[in-house]
Amino acid sequence: MTTCPHCPTDNWPELERGYRAMLPGDVLAFIDGNRDREHSESLLIATLHMVQDHFGHLGPGHLEAVAQLMQIPLAKVTGVATFYHYFRLQPRGRYLINVCLGTACYVKGAEKVAQKLMDELGIHFGETSKDGVFSLESTRCVGTCGLAPVVMIGEEVHGPLTPGQVPALLETYLARAAEEMAKV
Amino acid sequence: MPQPVHDFYQAMADRVGRSLADRDAEHQVVVQVGSATCEHAAGSQAVADELVRHIRASGRKDILLHRTGCTGRCSREPILGVRLPGRLPVKYERVNRDLVHRIFTEHIQGGTPVAQHVLDHEAGPLPERELLFCEGSRCHGSGPGPRERFAAMLAERGVSRESVRIGAASCFGACGLASDHLASAGPATYVLARPEKVLYRVTGEEDLAAILDGHLIGGQVVERLRAQEEPIALAFMERYGDVAFFNRQSRVALRNAGVVDPESLDEYVDMDGFKALADVLERRDPDWVIGELTKARLRGRGGGGYSTAAKWTMARKQADATRFIICNGDEGDPGAFMDRSMLESDPFNIVEGMIIGGFAIGAQRGFFYIRAEYPLAIRRIQQAIETCRAHGLLGRNIMDSGWDFDLEIRLGAGAFVCGEETALIRSIEGERGQPRVRPPYPTDRGLWDHPTVINNVETFANISAILRYSGDWYARLGTEKSGGTKVFALAGKVRHTGLVEVPLGTPLARVVNDIGGGVTGGRELKAIQTGGPAGGFIPASMQHMEVDFEPLQKAGSIMGSGGMIVLSEDDCMVDIAKFYIAFSQDESCGKCTPCREGTTRLLEILERITQGKGELSDLDKLERLARLCQRTSLCGLGRAAPNPVLSSLKHFRGEFLAHIVDRHCPAKKCVALIHYEINPEKCVGCTICARNCPVACIAGTRKEAHVIDQAACVKCGNCFDVCKFAAVDRV
């Protein structure tokens, strides 16, 4: 595409090249493939999901690139990205630890598990450990209430957990992270 | 007259019959492993891998590894089922890799079940045969009479009770299926004989005798008593009927969960899948579909309880011919996971329900809105949609009927308010998920301003069953106002947690005690929380009330999506109310003031009370603010958010007063209102508490009573947890 019907600036091809370079191929293909579909702007959330899956978070540059390539005002893209809890605007550690604070976990002592995680990692919710391995967040019910209290690390669910099991659990992930780093 | 849809269905059913012939062969050993988020978390994948290794190493070709969804028996997962030819199916609980080895060598190879690991099996040898008597109280069953009579007859004949188990089940869903001349012959009891998978219809003592002589002793199926009906839960009961947790349920929406492979279209078709759709497309009469739903008295399972038939009728009579249908899978209530389980365990059933809904309202497109936190559910639905497209069940010319309809998935992104229908629509449109004023209702002007029907996952899960077994049948399962069953996610302080499907109108106590096995740790039941953050508390004194939309509302709670959290005397009601308000406050989208500010101030007051800084006037403030928030908020989130506060004030005002007046938390939960003391008479001076104290505030030397420095204590409770002599008191 060389001209953009909505923004007749003389440097669009140049800008577009820059923005395209910021996003991975599957996202570009998704945006291009749906551009002419009816209500294509409704795929904004799906696009942001793909970008976050790839980068782990949504940086300011990513939001701008999505806004420009989908021709949606940046204000709206930012508005959507900040509205939904699932989107993270800060980079995060290799493993995201999500402590479930749903009702079932809460009554079974999830707070104590969360406190132990904070003590062990030395960070609060929303922060990333200094070594960049763990980010700590809380979530609402991952739907495995029978195993309460549960903690999700990456896509793996662990439960029922006691505060005492937390250090060993973190160790296994630290070991895994060291292994993966060694491979790289 | 040509019947293209009928021919299409028949061809599909024939193909499936041929492809599954191998699996159903007589000599086949079937080993079944669950595959859903909860099963995976419990380690079912490692179990499946270990099984594959064992099967390969044994060189046996007659062992089939069957992957199924989740049965909803969360606290005992991973569950592994073994079916040897001609024997009762056996389920094992909490299986790990070591146990797989034992099960494989002793049971599968050796033929002797590993009794001590069998699911919910108390003790003693396992029975070889079983007769299950249907004793559903709601569907005019005959009660325990025939079963007791039969047991007495067994004793008279001297048949050993060790090898034959006589059990009771709540409901096979067979009632009302019998043809008229049979129904007029008087009340009948259905009896399921396992492992022969024969369902008998028994009306009197002679029939019982015939089963005893012919079936049990003679070993021959008594053909004249064989029921012609094919009850909906038969396949489920045939596999799980021996377990009390399951046989006291009535499985309709969850009938295939734990029975079929969720990724196999063939297995779903084998369970009469898409038969309802074929019937609908053959009749080509949307009014018939809506008529059946009206008869079924099906009410929206997402919480509102609005008549599904009425909703569909409203969308259908719109002049605008561009219409949409949406499945609300944004299950955000903490403590509820039935939608996830249904999407993961029986995805084709939800897809079929949506296609039928699309046809009934005249929609061209449908959307699944599923929360991004459910990656497996998304994958399974995506796979089901693609499989249906490839087999002519979605897309153009569905089942050769000439009708076009397609489905796609849209992901949520972690906003609780998007469960509200107008917010959900905004989210599908790619906007911030903020609700708008109703009316106009989505059935008038919804997605992109076109008429739109939004139903919950569970509502769609019931559609195919209703059309297959008739609306009258479904209505009979429930109460006068609401037909059918409801799935509850039982969690909290209850022995058996998991998914429970019971007829509407079942007493709460029956769900918690009979199915859930009562409160854990021998504690007393304090309350049952229903409906999630929008719901309220039912105190233990009201536990015999029937679960239905209206009675729950009258008690100050709601049905909601079906979360059911059991609270014991260890739980502080002020603290739990605070928890729910904190949730609603966090999830309030901020658009309207009553909800944004109201929930924040409610939370502040509750925090004050739990910190022992409350005043008596706070109670009035709480009530006034809660009523205001209820009356003036824009959407359901804000209007329902104060429910936990109001219902805890209504039923547990004394606990609030104790916090405020006595500065005392009766449940000893609120940290600011408790402290720890060491009883010098019990303390032996083992030093374990001092060693585990994070702030080193416990003084004392070996073999001497220790003392806590109250000024330095952070009340973490470590000393209380680690003391082996119960010398630490929480006061």
Interface residues (C-beta under 8 A of the other chain):
Chain A: H39 E41 S42 L43 L44 I45 A46 L48 H49 K76 G79 V80 F83 Y84 H85 Y86 F87 L101 G102 T103 A104 Y106 V107 K108 K112 Q115 D119 T139 R140 C141 V142 G143 T144 C145 G146 L147 A148 V150 E155 E156 V157 H158 G159
Chain B: T37 C38 H40 A41 A42 R73 C74 S75 E77 E331 G332 D333 P334 G335 A336 F337 R340 S341 A372 E373 Y374 P375 R410 L411 G412 A413 G414 A415 F416 S427 I428 E429 G430 E431 R432 G433 Q434 W448 A489 A491 G492 K493 T497 G498 Q529 G532 G563 I565 L567 D571 I576 F579 Y580 F583 E587 C589 P694 C716 G717
